[in-house]
Amino acid sequence: MAHARSLLFAAYWAAWTTLFLAPLAVFLLSGSPERPIRRATRLWARGILAGLRHIVGLRYVEEGRQHLPAKPCLIVANHQSTWETLAFLVLVPDVAIVAKRELLAIPVVGWFLRRSPMIVIDRGNGTQALRTMIDEGRAAVAAGRSVLIFPEGTRSGIDAPLRFKRGVELLYGRLGLPVVPVALNSGLFWPGGMATRAGTVVVSYLTAVAPGLTAAEFLRGTEGAIDRELDRWRPIGLDGLGAKAA
């Protein structure tokens, strides 16, 4: 049954995305206006989440949303699935997501993501990627948008200890914003490809980290907070002593 639902969802994804070819043509002819494109991108993401809910039985809940400030902030989240890349377009409207260039290769979707706009980086060029991330992050904040980064750089399993790649501490230092750590368990339900299963993704917003800390303090506080929250869903504690309490 789960396999059949995954196949049906894949067909739905393709059909729903195809509907956005017409708006894409209109946007091209009208000079690719950013705000309408962002609205269309959010509409597409809402449709994908609706498909997951009705076809697969995959829902989500948010916890601790009060930790998100009204003003722009830096959101730092763990990365387990495609789910969060799409869902944050809905959860935090107008967010600027730091994303790898490979996402732009997705037909139709890549065009919209590029012009939403996201902060697209080439992970193969570390120096340029950092410069792009900082410069475009500053531009997003100046426009009143929050910035979201998945500092692991790629998806990881829920049992793996959290490890941030270099760069997020520089973004933190240069933007001078409060940081909201976010822990997700999406990998339990959508681990990769179109293989999905029913359940409830939990999006847990944690207590904000103040700006102005040293790089080491920031990393220790943010990485540690997310990693501890992930222990809620790890079947076996990373210390091998058994399941940890929620």
FENVENMO-V244881 format. One line per field, one symbol per residue. phi: phi as a letter, one per 30 degrees, with the letter a starting at -180 (. if undefined). psi: psi as a letter, one per 20 degrees, with the letter a starting at -180 (. if undefined). burial: b if it has 9 or more other ideal C-beta (glycine too) atoms within 8 Angstrom, else e. A space follows every 50 residues. Layout:
BEGIN
phi: ???
psi: ???
burial: ???
END
This chain:
BEGIN
phi: .dddddddddddedddddddddeedddddcihdddddddddddddddddd ddddcciccbbcbiddddddcebcccbdbbadeddddddcdbeidccdbd deddddeieeddddcdccccbcddcedddddddddddddddddicdccbc ddiadbddddddbdddkddddedddicdccdbcbcdddcbdlhcdbbdlb dcccdcedcddjddeddddddddddddddddecddbeddicjdcdd
psi: ghgghggghggggggghhhjhghggghghjjmpgghggghghggghhghh ggghghkoaqqppkhiiprhrqrppoqroirhghhghhhghnqjqopoqq hhhiippgghgghhjhqrnpqoiingghggggggghgghgghjkqrppqn ihhrqqqhipqpoqrqhhhggghhhkqqpoqppqkhihhmhqbjoqqqao ppooprpqpqrjrrggggggggggggghhhhhiphpqijjjrqqq.
burial: eeeebbbbbbebbeebbeebeeebeebeeeeeebeebbebbbebbbbbbe bbbebbbbbbeeebeebbeeebbbbbbbbbbebbbbbbbbebeebbbbbb bebbeeebbbbbbbbbebbbbbbeebebbbebbbebbbebbeeebbbbbb bbeeebebeeebebeebbbbbbbbbebbbbbbbbbbbbbbbeeeebbebe bbbbbbebbebebebeebbebbbebbbebbbbbbeebeeeeeeeee
END
